[in-house]
Each structure stands twice: as C-alpha cells, then as structure tokens.
C-alpha cells in the first residue's frame, strides 16, 4: 500500500466509478481498477461493490476512505510545510543586537518581516559585541546587527543596513540645549557619560577621534549602566552623553537630544548585518530582502 493507492480509492469513492476517477486523475481506467484490486487483495477485504452502474463503497470501504482522506490531507499539509520551510516562509531565525539598540529602522523592519512571514519564529537576543560575535561564529545566532563598517568581523559575511544620526544628550538647562545643532568644537571641556554596554566603546572611540589632542583629552566616564540610566544621570546634571539617534529620551525626562555636526554636516553611523557564510537557514534570504526594503 502506498499513497497512490489511497488517492485512487478516494477518487473512485468521490466519483462513484473507476472510469470517472481515471479521468479526474488523468490515469487510464484499467490501472485504477488494477491498483484498487491489489489493495483489496493486500487487505483481504472488498472496498467497493462493482456493477455496471459503477462502483459503490462497502461498509468497510466507507470506513477505509475516512482514514485515507486523513492520511492524504496530512501528507499534503506536511508537503506544504516542507516547501514553505525550504523557501524560508516558515522556520526560525535568531537575530542578535546590542542591548542598548532601539533603532526605529530595526523595529520597523522587524515589524514588516513578521507581517510578511507570520510562519517564521523570530527569536531576538540582546548581548554585547563579543557575545554576538561568538554566537554567530558558533551558529547559535543566525544574524547579528552591529554598529560598524562592512568587514568588521573577519570570517563573517556582512551587508550594510541603515545609518543613524549621532546626537548629544544634554540636560534641559544646558547652555547648548537652545541650539538646533551642536558642533564638536562646542563640546570641548564637557564631561561625557558613556555606558560600558555596546555600542558604548564605539562611541568612546568617536569622542576620542574628534576631541582628543596632544594637549587636550576629553573627560569620558564609563559606567556599568544601561542607556536609560545614563540618560537619567544626564538629566541630573552629572554630564552629557553621546548617543545614537533613536535613543532620544521621552519628553519630560529632563534631557534634550541635539544632532552633532562637523564641517560637512550631520554625522551618521552605519549598522551592518553579519552572518556565517555557510549558514544554510533559508529564512536568512527573506530576512535580508525585507530589511533592504525597510532601509
């Protein structure tokens, strides 16, 4: 007995004759009749009462057809799920990002992906750069979203996603709060509060690159605090903080965010996606496609 036998029986029961079943399945009537007879011989029962008027199910045949339909339907669903999985329309993907990342681009792209592929389970993981790199290298994380340039991690493939505006978080009563934009030269002598959590170390390097000089070094205080706690410290007057756009505080928290400019205008930092070249998860391609559209 195989799936073909079951389909012949179900078609014959539905049409009331072997010849009509053959027409439906595009199979010659003698083949339908022969295969059903083989099945009856194997089972040791008659499934149909045959006559010149056609073929009618026996009581045993009626019970058999109920089970046969379930098997065929189950096989069809299994086949559809397998095809969907193979094209990335179902399955699972683990996406890692910084703990402090709250980019609107990321949230919008994620919303778009989940809406387009509801059959995919997207598992989000927040971790540090080191943990994300290790997760991707080990295969535990399919995709890591990081701040940086293409090729930041050797042995991993990467692609650009979006960029984010660099902003400075200031107490509401700070002298620079009235400005629409802030220039690097205006930040000399300030006390900066930066989180140890990523992308804090990257932001620290940016500060050093723009403000450090042989005779001048910016005061940068690294704290084991979340982004929200850093902004709370800014509100209380403990310093100011370099942040990525999207980390702008809620109105009323006592903090104002202003874009940072240099001589060429606003400064933007790029996010990239990193993954193992040998990652065969079919969901990855669909994830990339949606994120490109959301850029």
C-alpha positions in Angstrom: 0.0 0.0 0.0 1.3 3.5 -0.8 -0.2 7.0 -1.2 -1.1 6.4 -4.8 -3.4 3.5 -3.8 -5.1 5.8 -1.3 -5.6 8.5 -3.9 -7.2 6.0 -6.3 -9.6 4.8 -3.7 -10.6 8.3 -2.6 -11.1 9.4 -6.2 -13.2 6.4 -7.1 -15.4 6.9 -4.0 -15.9 10.6 -4.8 -16.8 9.9 -8.4 -18.7 6.6 -8.0 -16.8 4.9 -10.7 -13.3 3.8 -11.7 -13.5 5.4 -15.1 -14.5 8.8 -13.7 -11.7 8.5 -11.2 -9.3 7.8 -14.0 -10.5 10.9 -15.9 -10.0 13.1 -12.8 -6.5 11.8 -12.1 -5.6 11.5 -15.8 -4.9 7.8 -15.4 -6.3 5.0 -17.5 -9.3 3.2 -16.0 -7.7 -0.3 -16.1 -4.8 1.0 -14.0 -7.2 2.4 -11.4 -9.1 -0.9 -11.3 -6.0 -3.0 -11.1 -4.4 -0.9 -8.3 -7.6 -0.9 -6.2 -7.9 -4.7 -6.6 -4.2 -5.1 -5.5 -5.0 -3.1 -2.4 -8.1 -5.2 -1.6 -6.1 -8.3 -2.0 -3.4 -7.0 0.3 -6.0 -6.1 2.9 -8.2 -9.2 2.4 -11.4 -7.1 2.2 -13.6 -5.6 -0.5 -13.7 -1.8 -0.6 -16.1 -1.5 -3.5 -19.2 -3.2 -4.8 -18.7 -3.3 -8.5 -21.6 -3.2 -11.0 -22.4 -2.0 -14.5 -23.7 1.2 -12.8 -20.3 2.0 -11.3 -18.5 1.3 -8.0 -20.0 1.8 -4.6 -18.2 1.7 -1.3 -18.8 -1.3 1.0 -19.2 -0.5 4.7 -15.6 -1.5 5.2 -14.7 0.8 2.3 -16.5 3.7 3.8 -14.5 3.4 7.0 -11.3 3.0 5.0 -11.9 6.1 2.9 -12.3 8.2 6.0 -8.8 7.2 7.2 -7.4 7.5 3.7 -8.6 11.1 3.4 -6.9 12.0 6.7 -3.7 10.5 5.5 -3.8 12.3 2.2 -4.7 15.6 3.8 -1.9 15.1 6.4 0.6 14.4 3.7 -0.4 17.5 1.8 0.0 19.7 4.8 3.4 18.1 5.5 4.4 18.7 2.0 3.3 22.3 2.0 5.1 22.9 5.3 8.3 21.4 3.9 8.1 23.6 0.8 7.4 26.7 2.9 10.4 25.8 5.1 12.6 25.3 2.1 11.7 28.8 0.8 12.1 30.4 4.2 8.4 31.1 4.7 8.4 29.0 7.9 11.1 28.1 10.4 13.1 30.0 12.9 15.8 32.7 12.9 17.8 34.0 15.8 18.7 37.7 15.5 21.1 39.3 17.9 21.6 43.0 18.6 23.1 45.3 21.2 21.2 45.6 24.5 21.0 49.4 24.1 19.9 49.4 20.4 16.5 51.0 20.0 16.7 52.0 16.3 13.4 52.8 14.7 14.7 51.2 11.5 15.3 47.9 13.3 11.8 47.9 14.8 10.1 48.8 11.6 12.0 46.2 9.6 11.2 43.6 12.2 7.5 44.5 12.1 7.5 44.2 8.3 9.2 40.8 8.3 6.8 39.4 10.9 3.8 40.7 9.0 5.1 39.2 5.7 6.3 35.9 7.2 4.0 35.0 10.1 5.1 31.4 9.9 8.7 32.3 11.0 9.6 32.4 14.6 12.0 35.3 15.1 13.9 34.9 18.3 15.6 38.1 19.5 18.7 38.2 21.6 20.4 41.2 23.2 24.1 40.9 24.0 27.4 42.6 23.8 29.5 42.8 20.7 31.8 40.0 22.0 28.8 37.7 22.8 27.1 38.4 19.5 30.3 37.6 17.5 30.8 34.4 19.4 27.1 33.5 18.9 27.3 33.9 15.1 30.6 32.1 14.9 29.2 29.1 16.8 26.0 29.0 14.9 23.8 29.8 17.9 22.9 33.2 16.3 21.9 33.4 12.6 22.4 37.1 12.3 23.9 39.9 14.3 23.2 43.6 13.8 26.1 45.7 14.8 27.4 49.2 14.5 30.3 49.4 12.1 31.5 49.0 8.6 31.4 46.1 6.2 34.1 43.5 7.0 34.3 44.5 10.7 34.5 40.8 11.7 36.8 38.5 9.7 35.4 35.2 8.5 31.9 36.5 8.5 29.8 37.9 5.6 28.2 41.3 6.2 26.0 43.8 4.4 25.0 47.4 5.2 21.6 48.0 6.7 20.9 51.6 7.7 22.6 54.6 9.2 21.8 56.5 12.4 22.4 60.2 13.3 24.8 60.9 16.1 23.2 63.0 18.8 24.4 64.6 22.1 22.1 64.2 25.1 22.1 67.3 27.3 20.3 68.4 30.5 17.4 70.7 29.6 19.2 73.6 31.3 22.5 73.1 29.5 23.9 76.1 27.6 23.9 74.1 24.3 20.2 72.9 24.7 19.0 76.1 22.9 21.0 75.2 19.8 19.4 73.3 16.9 22.7 71.5 16.2 26.0 71.1 18.2 29.5 71.2 16.7 32.5 69.2 18.1 34.3 72.4 18.9 31.4 73.3 21.3 31.9 70.1 23.2 35.4 70.7 24.4 35.7 70.7 28.2 32.5 68.7 28.7 32.2 65.6 30.9 30.9 62.7 28.9 29.0 59.7 30.4 29.2 56.5 28.3 27.8 53.1 29.0 30.1 50.0 29.1 27.3 48.3 27.1 27.8 48.3 23.3 27.9 50.5 21.4 29.4 52.5 24.3 33.0 51.6 23.5 32.5 52.6 19.8 31.0 56.0 20.9 34.0 56.5 23.2 36.4 56.0 20.3 34.4 58.5 18.3 34.8 61.1 21.1 38.5 60.5 21.2 38.9 60.8 17.5 37.1 64.2 17.4 38.1 65.7 20.7 41.5 64.3 21.8 44.6 66.3 21.1 48.2 66.1 22.4 47.5 68.9 24.9 43.8 68.1 25.5 41.9 65.0 26.4 38.1 64.8 26.8 36.8 63.6 30.2 35.0 60.4 29.5 33.4 58.5 32.3 32.5 54.8 31.5 29.7 53.5 33.7 28.2 50.0 34.0 24.8 51.4 33.4 22.0 50.9 30.9 21.3 53.6 28.3 18.2 54.7 30.3 20.3 55.1 33.5 22.9 57.1 31.6 20.2 59.4 30.4 19.0 59.7 34.0 22.4 60.8 35.1 22.5 63.3 32.3 19.1 64.7 33.5 20.5 65.1 37.0 23.4 67.2 35.7 26.2 64.6 36.0 27.4 65.1 32.5 26.3 64.8 28.8 26.3 61.7 26.6 27.0 60.8 23.0 24.2 58.6 21.7 22.7 57.2 18.5 19.5 58.6 17.1 16.5 56.6 18.3 17.8 56.9 21.9 16.2 60.3 22.3 14.5 60.5 25.7 10.8 60.9 26.3 9.7 64.5 26.7 9.6 65.4 30.4 12.6 63.3 31.4 14.8 66.4 31.7 17.0 65.6 28.7 17.3 67.1 25.2 19.0 65.4 22.2 20.7 67.6 19.6 22.4 66.3 16.4 26.2 66.5 16.3 27.7 68.2 13.2 31.2 68.6 11.8 32.2 70.8 8.9 30.4 68.6 6.4 27.1 68.4 8.3 25.4 65.8 10.5 27.4 62.7 11.4 25.8 59.3 10.7 27.0 55.9 11.8 26.2 52.7 9.8 24.7 49.4 11.1 25.6 46.2 9.4 24.3 42.6 9.5 26.8 39.8 10.0 26.4 36.1 9.5 28.4 32.9 8.8 28.9 32.3 5.1 28.0 28.6 5.5 24.7 29.4 7.3 22.1 27.4 5.2 19.0 28.8 7.0 16.6 29.6 4.2 14.9 32.3 6.3 18.0 34.4 6.1 17.5 35.5 2.5 13.9 36.6 3.1 15.1 38.5 6.2 17.7 40.3 4.1 15.2 41.2 1.4 12.7 42.7 3.9 15.5 44.7 5.7 16.7 46.1 2.4 13.2 47.3 1.6 12.9 48.9 5.1 16.2 50.8 4.7 
